[in-house]
Amino acid sequence: MLKGTRTAIVHRIQPISIHGQVSLDVFWTDPEDPEGEIRHARVGDEATPRNMQPGDTVTLHYLMGMVTEITAA
């Protein structure tokens, strides 16, 4: 997907620090995927909702095939 959005269900959130920059590894599934494959996106802490929790339905924003932002659905 070059540019667009996708609905996702958050399964796990793992904060990581790379050279002092905090990012989040967000593990998610597509609610329309019958197999429920868990996928992964790494985004900056500033590009996610502050109160995001596992089980939340969110919107993933893509640019050039990469998740650039996650917003509450």
Biopython code that builds the backbone (N, CA, C, O; Angstrom):
import numpy as np
from Bio.PDB.StructureBuilder import StructureBuilder

atoms = [
    (1, "MET", "N", (0.849, -1.172, 0.000)),
    (1, "MET", "CA", (0.000, 0.000, 0.000)),
    (1, "MET", "C", (0.898, 1.239, 0.000)),
    (1, "MET", "O", (1.702, 1.427, 0.913)),
    (2, "LEU", "N", (0.761, 2.070, -1.012)),
    (2, "LEU", "CA", (1.584, 3.270, -1.066)),
    (2, "LEU", "C", (1.142, 4.304, -0.047)),
    (2, "LEU", "O", (1.957, 4.814, 0.721)),
    (3, "LYS", "N", (-0.152, 4.614, -0.038)),
    (3, "LYS", "CA", (-0.678, 5.552, 0.935)),
    (3, "LYS", "C", (-2.104, 5.143, 1.254)),
    (3, "LYS", "O", (-2.886, 4.845, 0.350)),
    (4, "GLY", "N", (-2.446, 5.126, 2.536)),
    (4, "GLY", "CA", (-3.802, 4.756, 2.907)),
    (4, "GLY", "C", (-3.897, 4.405, 4.376)),
    (4, "GLY", "O", (-2.980, 4.665, 5.155)),
    (5, "THR", "N", (-5.026, 3.809, 4.742)),
    (5, "THR", "CA", (-5.260, 3.417, 6.129)),
    (5, "THR", "C", (-5.782, 1.989, 6.182)),
    (5, "THR", "O", (-6.254, 1.441, 5.186)),
    (6, "ARG", "N", (-5.686, 1.407, 7.362)),
    (6, "ARG", "CA", (-6.169, 0.048, 7.590)),
    (6, "ARG", "C", (-6.605, -0.049, 9.048)),
    (6, "ARG", "O", (-5.943, 0.490, 9.936)),
    (7, "THR", "N", (-7.705, -0.726, 9.291)),
    (7, "THR", "CA", (-8.172, -0.971, 10.655)),
    (7, "THR", "C", (-7.418, -2.166, 11.232)),
    (7, "THR", "O", (-7.147, -3.138, 10.528)),
    (8, "ALA", "N", (-7.083, -2.085, 12.520)),
    (8, "ALA", "CA", (-6.339, -3.155, 13.169)),
    (8, "ALA", "C", (-6.771, -3.298, 14.624)),
    (8, "ALA", "O", (-7.310, -2.370, 15.227)),
    (9, "ILE", "N", (-6.523, -4.481, 15.169)),
    (9, "ILE", "CA", (-6.758, -4.732, 16.592)),
    (9, "ILE", "C", (-5.396, -4.942, 17.245)),
    (9, "ILE", "O", (-4.631, -5.810, 16.825)),
    (10, "VAL", "N", (-5.097, -4.156, 18.261)),
    (10, "VAL", "CA", (-3.805, -4.222, 18.951)),
    (10, "VAL", "C", (-3.771, -5.462, 19.853)),
    (10, "VAL", "O", (-4.716, -5.725, 20.597)),
    (11, "HIS", "N", (-2.672, -6.216, 19.775)),
    (11, "HIS", "CA", (-2.509, -7.391, 20.628)),
    (11, "HIS", "C", (-1.443, -7.200, 21.699)),
    (11, "HIS", "O", (-1.584, -7.688, 22.820)),
    (12, "ARG", "N", (-0.381, -6.489, 21.349)),
    (12, "ARG", "CA", (0.700, -6.267, 22.313)),
    (12, "ARG", "C", (1.437, -5.001, 21.934)),
    (12, "ARG", "O", (1.563, -4.665, 20.757)),
    (13, "ILE", "N", (1.928, -4.296, 22.959)),
    (13, "ILE", "CA", (2.714, -3.078, 22.744)),
    (13, "ILE", "C", (4.016, -3.238, 23.521)),
    (13, "ILE", "O", (4.001, -3.473, 24.729)),
    (14, "GLN", "N", (5.134, -3.110, 22.825)),
    (14, "GLN", "CA", (6.441, -3.272, 23.447)),
    (14, "GLN", "C", (7.268, -2.010, 23.237)),
    (14, "GLN", "O", (7.717, -1.753, 22.120)),
    (15, "PRO", "N", (7.481, -1.209, 24.293)),
    (15, "PRO", "CA", (8.338, -0.033, 24.126)),
    (15, "PRO", "C", (9.802, -0.447, 23.955)),
    (15, "PRO", "O", (10.273, -1.387, 24.595)),
    (16, "ILE", "N", (10.498, 0.259, 23.094)),
    (16, "ILE", "CA", (11.929, 0.013, 22.900)),
    (16, "ILE", "C", (12.645, 1.355, 22.835)),
    (16, "ILE", "O", (12.041, 2.375, 22.506)),
    (17, "SER", "N", (13.916, 1.347, 23.146)),
    (17, "SER", "CA", (14.728, 2.555, 23.070)),
    (17, "SER", "C", (15.916, 2.278, 22.172)),
    (17, "SER", "O", (16.700, 1.361, 22.416)),
    (18, "ILE", "N", (16.037, 3.082, 21.133)),
    (18, "ILE", "CA", (17.171, 2.956, 20.215)),
    (18, "ILE", "C", (17.929, 4.271, 20.284)),
    (18, "ILE", "O", (17.435, 5.304, 19.834)),
    (19, "HIS", "N", (19.120, 4.231, 20.845)),
    (19, "HIS", "CA", (19.949, 5.425, 21.032)),
    (19, "HIS", "C", (19.180, 6.522, 21.773)),
    (19, "HIS", "O", (19.318, 7.703, 21.454)),
    (20, "GLY", "N", (18.375, 6.131, 22.758)),
    (20, "GLY", "CA", (17.633, 7.089, 23.568)),
    (20, "GLY", "C", (16.306, 7.547, 22.984)),
    (20, "GLY", "O", (15.554, 8.259, 23.649)),
    (21, "GLN", "N", (16.007, 7.152, 21.757)),
    (21, "GLN", "CA", (14.732, 7.504, 21.119)),
    (21, "GLN", "C", (13.726, 6.400, 21.394)),
    (21, "GLN", "O", (13.942, 5.258, 20.991)),
    (22, "VAL", "N", (12.624, 6.719, 22.076)),
    (22, "VAL", "CA", (11.618, 5.718, 22.422)),
    (22, "VAL", "C", (10.703, 5.474, 21.224)),
    (22, "VAL", "O", (10.154, 6.411, 20.645)),
    (23, "SER", "N", (10.551, 4.212, 20.868)),
    (23, "SER", "CA", (9.626, 3.769, 19.827)),
    (23, "SER", "C", (8.768, 2.663, 20.415)),
    (23, "SER", "O", (9.064, 2.137, 21.489)),
    (24, "LEU", "N", (7.703, 2.314, 19.704)),
    (24, "LEU", "CA", (6.834, 1.229, 20.146)),
    (24, "LEU", "C", (6.752, 0.176, 19.059)),
    (24, "LEU", "O", (6.525, 0.489, 17.890)),
    (25, "ASP", "N", (6.937, -1.071, 19.452)),
    (25, "ASP", "CA", (6.638, -2.195, 18.577)),
    (25, "ASP", "C", (5.197, -2.574, 18.876)),
    (25, "ASP", "O", (4.877, -3.006, 19.984)),
    (26, "VAL", "N", (4.333, -2.413, 17.888)),
    (26, "VAL", "CA", (2.913, -2.697, 18.056)),
    (26, "VAL", "C", (2.591, -3.968, 17.263)),
    (26, "VAL", "O", (2.800, -4.032, 16.051)),
    (27, "PHE", "N", (2.081, -4.964, 17.968)),
    (27, "PHE", "CA", (1.699, -6.225, 17.342)),
    (27, "PHE", "C", (0.183, -6.200, 17.171)),
    (27, "PHE", "O", (-0.547, -5.949, 18.129)),
    (28, "TRP", "N", (-0.292, -6.462, 15.945)),
    (28, "TRP", "CA", (-1.697, -6.268, 15.620)),
    (28, "TRP", "C", (-2.192, -7.320, 14.643)),
    (28, "TRP", "O", (-1.411, -8.020, 13.998)),
    (29, "THR", "N", (-3.528, -7.411, 14.553)),
    (29, "THR", "CA", (-4.151, -8.280, 13.559)),
    (29, "THR", "C", (-5.181, -7.478, 12.774)),
    (29, "THR", "O", (-5.713, -6.475, 13.249)),
    (30, "ASP", "N", (-5.444, -7.945, 11.574)),
    (30, "ASP", "CA", (-6.484, -7.375, 10.727)),
    (30, "ASP", "C", (-7.798, -8.063, 11.116)),
    (30, "ASP", "O", (-7.876, -9.291, 11.060)),
    (31, "PRO", "N", (-8.835, -7.306, 11.508)),
    (31, "PRO", "CA", (-10.085, -7.944, 11.927)),
    (31, "PRO", "C", (-10.779, -8.729, 10.815)),
    (31, "PRO", "O", (-11.649, -9.551, 11.101)),
    (32, "GLU", "N", (-10.413, -8.492, 9.553)),
    (32, "GLU", "CA", (-11.011, -9.214, 8.434)),
    (32, "GLU", "C", (-10.196, -10.433, 8.011)),
    (32, "GLU", "O", (-10.594, -11.144, 7.089)),
    (33, "ASP", "N", (-9.075, -10.685, 8.659)),
    (33, "ASP", "CA", (-8.221, -11.828, 8.327)),
    (33, "ASP", "C", (-8.733, -13.064, 9.055)),
    (33, "ASP", "O", (-8.659, -13.117, 10.283)),
    (34, "PRO", "N", (-9.249, -14.058, 8.337)),
    (34, "PRO", "CA", (-9.803, -15.239, 9.002)),
    (34, "PRO", "C", (-8.750, -16.065, 9.749)),
    (34, "PRO", "O", (-9.089, -16.793, 10.682)),
    (35, "GLU", "N", (-7.484, -15.959, 9.351)),
    (35, "GLU", "CA", (-6.422, -16.711, 10.026)),
    (35, "GLU", "C", (-5.867, -15.975, 11.240)),
    (35, "GLU", "O", (-5.187, -16.586, 12.064)),
    (36, "GLY", "N", (-6.139, -14.684, 11.369)),
    (36, "GLY", "CA", (-5.700, -13.916, 12.527)),
    (36, "GLY", "C", (-4.190, -13.786, 12.651)),
    (36, "GLY", "O", (-3.652, -13.798, 13.758)),
    (37, "GLU", "N", (-3.501, -13.662, 11.511)),
    (37, "GLU", "CA", (-2.037, -13.532, 11.528)),
    (37, "GLU", "C", (-1.625, -12.268, 12.289)),
    (37, "GLU", "O", (-2.121, -11.176, 12.010)),
    (38, "ILE", "N", (-0.722, -12.426, 13.241)),
    (38, "ILE", "CA", (-0.220, -11.276, 13.999)),
    (38, "ILE", "C", (0.876, -10.596, 13.193)),
    (38, "ILE", "O", (1.823, -11.240, 12.741)),
    (39, "ARG", "N", (0.736, -9.293, 13.020)),
    (39, "ARG", "CA", (1.704, -8.486, 12.269)),
    (39, "ARG", "C", (2.350, -7.474, 13.205)),
    (39, "ARG", "O", (1.962, -7.355, 14.367)),
    (40, "HIS", "N", (3.315, -6.761, 12.702)),
    (40, "HIS", "CA", (4.136, -5.896, 13.542)),
    (40, "HIS", "C", (4.382, -4.554, 12.856)),
    (40, "HIS", "O", (4.610, -4.490, 11.648)),
    (41, "ALA", "N", (4.334, -3.492, 13.645)),
    (41, "ALA", "CA", (4.686, -2.162, 13.138)),
    (41, "ALA", "C", (5.518, -1.467, 14.212)),
    (41, "ALA", "O", (5.214, -1.576, 15.400)),
    (42, "ARG", "N", (6.563, -0.758, 13.802)),
    (42, "ARG", "CA", (7.380, 0.030, 14.731)),
    (42, "ARG", "C", (7.156, 1.504, 14.411)),
    (42, "ARG", "O", (7.416, 1.963, 13.299)),
    (43, "VAL", "N", (6.669, 2.231, 15.405)),
    (43, "VAL", "CA", (6.388, 3.655, 15.222)),
    (43, "VAL", "C", (6.917, 4.431, 16.416)),
    (43, "VAL", "O", (7.115, 3.878, 17.498)),
    (44, "GLY", "N", (7.142, 5.712, 16.204)),
    (44, "GLY", "CA", (7.570, 6.573, 17.287)),
    (44, "GLY", "C", (6.468, 6.730, 18.325)),
    (44, "GLY", "O", (5.283, 6.709, 17.990)),
    (45, "ASP", "N", (6.855, 6.886, 19.565)),
    (45, "ASP", "CA", (5.906, 7.046, 20.665)),
    (45, "ASP", "C", (4.959, 8.221, 20.414)),
    (45, "ASP", "O", (3.796, 8.177, 20.817)),
    (46, "GLU", "N", (5.451, 9.269, 19.753)),
    (46, "GLU", "CA", (4.639, 10.460, 19.497)),
    (46, "GLU", "C", (3.579, 10.227, 18.422)),
    (46, "GLU", "O", (2.687, 11.059, 18.256)),
    (47, "ALA", "N", (3.655, 9.117, 17.689)),
    (47, "ALA", "CA", (2.727, 8.840, 16.588)),
    (47, "ALA", "C", (1.644, 7.830, 16.967)),
    (47, "ALA", "O", (1.033, 7.216, 16.092)),
    (48, "THR", "N", (1.404, 7.657, 18.271)),
    (48, "THR", "CA", (0.389, 6.717, 18.740)),
    (48, "THR", "C", (-0.508, 7.393, 19.779)),
    (48, "THR", "O", (-0.099, 8.370, 20.406)),
    (49, "PRO", "N", (-1.734, 6.877, 19.965)),
    (49, "PRO", "CA", (-2.579, 7.418, 21.029)),
    (49, "PRO", "C", (-1.945, 7.153, 22.398)),
    (49, "PRO", "O", (-1.383, 6.080, 22.619)),
    (50, "ARG", "N", (-2.029, 8.095, 23.292)),
    (50, "ARG", "CA", (-1.407, 7.967, 24.619)),
    (50, "ARG", "C", (-1.985, 6.829, 25.437)),
    (50, "ARG", "O", (-1.272, 6.212, 26.229)),
    (51, "ASN", "N", (-3.261, 6.542, 25.259)),
    (51, "ASN", "CA", (-3.912, 5.528, 26.086)),
    (51, "ASN", "C", (-4.151, 4.212, 25.345)),
    (51, "ASN", "O", (-5.033, 3.446, 25.735)),
    (52, "MET", "N", (-3.398, 3.937, 24.302)),
    (52, "MET", "CA", (-3.570, 2.718, 23.523)),
    (52, "MET", "C", (-3.245, 1.491, 24.375)),
    (52, "MET", "O", (-2.224, 1.446, 25.061)),
    (53, "GLN", "N", (-4.133, 0.502, 24.315)),
    (53, "GLN", "CA", (-3.987, -0.731, 25.102)),
    (53, "GLN", "C", (-4.256, -1.939, 24.215)),
    (53, "GLN", "O", (-4.927, -1.812, 23.191)),
    (54, "PRO", "N", (-3.739, -3.122, 24.594)),
    (54, "PRO", "CA", (-4.105, -4.338, 23.866)),
    (54, "PRO", "C", (-5.624, -4.515, 23.864)),
    (54, "PRO", "O", (-6.291, -4.287, 24.874)),
    (55, "GLY", "N", (-6.151, -4.920, 22.722)),
    (55, "GLY", "CA", (-7.590, -5.085, 22.556)),
    (55, "GLY", "C", (-8.252, -3.902, 21.877)),
    (55, "GLY", "O", (-9.387, -4.014, 21.416)),
    (56, "ASP", "N", (-7.559, -2.760, 21.806)),
    (56, "ASP", "CA", (-8.111, -1.566, 21.163)),
    (56, "ASP", "C", (-8.173, -1.752, 19.646)),
    (56, "ASP", "O", (-7.300, -2.380, 19.048)),
    (57, "THR", "N", (-9.212, -1.199, 19.042)),
    (57, "THR", "CA", (-9.298, -1.112, 17.592)),
    (57, "THR", "C", (-8.730, 0.250, 17.196)),
    (57, "THR", "O", (-9.151, 1.284, 17.714)),
    (58, "VAL", "N", (-7.771, 0.235, 16.271)),
    (58, "VAL", "CA", (-7.076, 1.455, 15.866)),
    (58, "VAL", "C", (-7.050, 1.553, 14.343)),
    (58, "VAL", "O", (-7.408, 0.610, 13.637)),
    (59, "THR", "N", (-6.620, 2.707, 13.859)),
    (59, "THR", "CA", (-6.409, 2.909, 12.426)),
    (59, "THR", "C", (-4.921, 3.094, 12.184)),
    (59, "THR", "O", (-4.286, 3.960, 12.785)),
    (60, "LEU", "N", (-4.370, 2.271, 11.296)),
    (60, "LEU", "CA", (-2.966, 2.380, 10.913)),
    (60, "LEU", "C", (-2.890, 3.252, 9.665)),
    (60, "LEU", "O", (-3.627, 3.027, 8.705)),
    (61, "HIS", "N", (-2.009, 4.240, 9.671)),
    (61, "HIS", "CA", (-1.821, 5.132, 8.525)),
    (61, "HIS", "C", (-0.523, 4.734, 7.831)),
    (61, "HIS", "O", (0.532, 4.673, 8.462)),
    (62, "TYR", "N", (-0.603, 4.468, 6.544)),
    (62, "TYR", "CA", (0.539, 3.992, 5.752)),
    (62, "TYR", "C", (1.038, 5.060, 4.799)),
    (62, "TYR", "O", (0.270, 5.883, 4.300)),
    (63, "LEU", "N", (2.342, 5.030, 4.556)),
    (63, "LEU", "CA", (2.969, 5.810, 3.500)),
    (63, "LEU", "C", (4.122, 4.977, 2.964)),
    (63, "LEU", "O", (5.009, 4.578, 3.720)),
    (64, "MET", "N", (4.113, 4.716, 1.679)),
    (64, "MET", "CA", (5.149, 3.903, 1.028)),
    (64, "MET", "C", (5.302, 2.535, 1.705)),
    (64, "MET", "O", (6.417, 2.038, 1.865)),
    (65, "GLY", "N", (4.190, 1.939, 2.095)),
    (65, "GLY", "CA", (4.205, 0.598, 2.658)),
    (65, "GLY", "C", (4.588, 0.509, 4.125)),
    (65, "GLY", "O", (4.634, -0.590, 4.678)),
    (66, "MET", "N", (4.864, 1.633, 4.770)),
    (66, "MET", "CA", (5.257, 1.637, 6.185)),
    (66, "MET", "C", (4.204, 2.332, 7.018)),
    (66, "MET", "O", (3.606, 3.312, 6.574)),
    (67, "VAL", "N", (3.969, 1.829, 8.236)),
    (67, "VAL", "CA", (3.050, 2.489, 9.154)),
    (67, "VAL", "C", (3.755, 3.737, 9.683)),
    (67, "VAL", "O", (4.853, 3.653, 10.232)),
    (68, "THR", "N", (3.114, 4.897, 9.513)),
    (68, "THR", "CA", (3.704, 6.158, 9.951)),
    (68, "THR", "C", (3.003, 6.742, 11.166)),
    (68, "THR", "O", (3.570, 7.571, 11.878)),
    (69, "GLU", "N", (1.753, 6.304, 11.406)),
    (69, "GLU", "CA", (0.996, 6.832, 12.530)),
    (69, "GLU", "C", (-0.106, 5.838, 12.883)),
    (69, "GLU", "O", (-0.610, 5.121, 12.019)),
    (70, "ILE", "N", (-0.473, 5.804, 14.162)),
    (70, "ILE", "CA", (-1.593, 4.999, 14.630)),
    (70, "ILE", "C", (-2.539, 5.932, 15.369)),
    (70, "ILE", "O", (-2.126, 6.665, 16.268)),
    (71, "THR", "N", (-3.825, 5.901, 14.981)),
    (71, "THR", "CA", (-4.827, 6.731, 15.650)),
    (71, "THR", "C", (-5.954, 5.850, 16.169)),
    (71, "THR", "O", (-6.152, 4.732, 15.693)),
    (72, "ALA", "N", (-6.692, 6.365, 17.153)),
    (72, "ALA", "CA", (-7.846, 5.639, 17.677)),
    (72, "ALA", "C", (-8.899, 5.544, 16.591)),
    (72, "ALA", "O", (-9.118, 6.498, 15.844)),
    (73, "ALA", "N", (-9.545, 4.404, 16.502)),
    (73, "ALA", "CA", (-10.567, 4.205, 15.469)),
    (73, "ALA", "C", (-11.906, 4.763, 15.900)),
    (73, "ALA", "O", (-12.880, 4.681, 15.151)),
]
sb = StructureBuilder()
sb.init_structure("model")
sb.init_model(0)
sb.init_chain("A")
sb.init_seg("    ")
for serial, (resi, resn, name, xyz) in enumerate(atoms, 1):
    if name == "N":
        sb.init_residue(resn, " ", resi, " ")
    sb.init_atom(name, np.array(xyz, "f"), 0.0, 1.0, " ", f" {name:<3s}", serial, name[0])
structure = sb.get_structure()
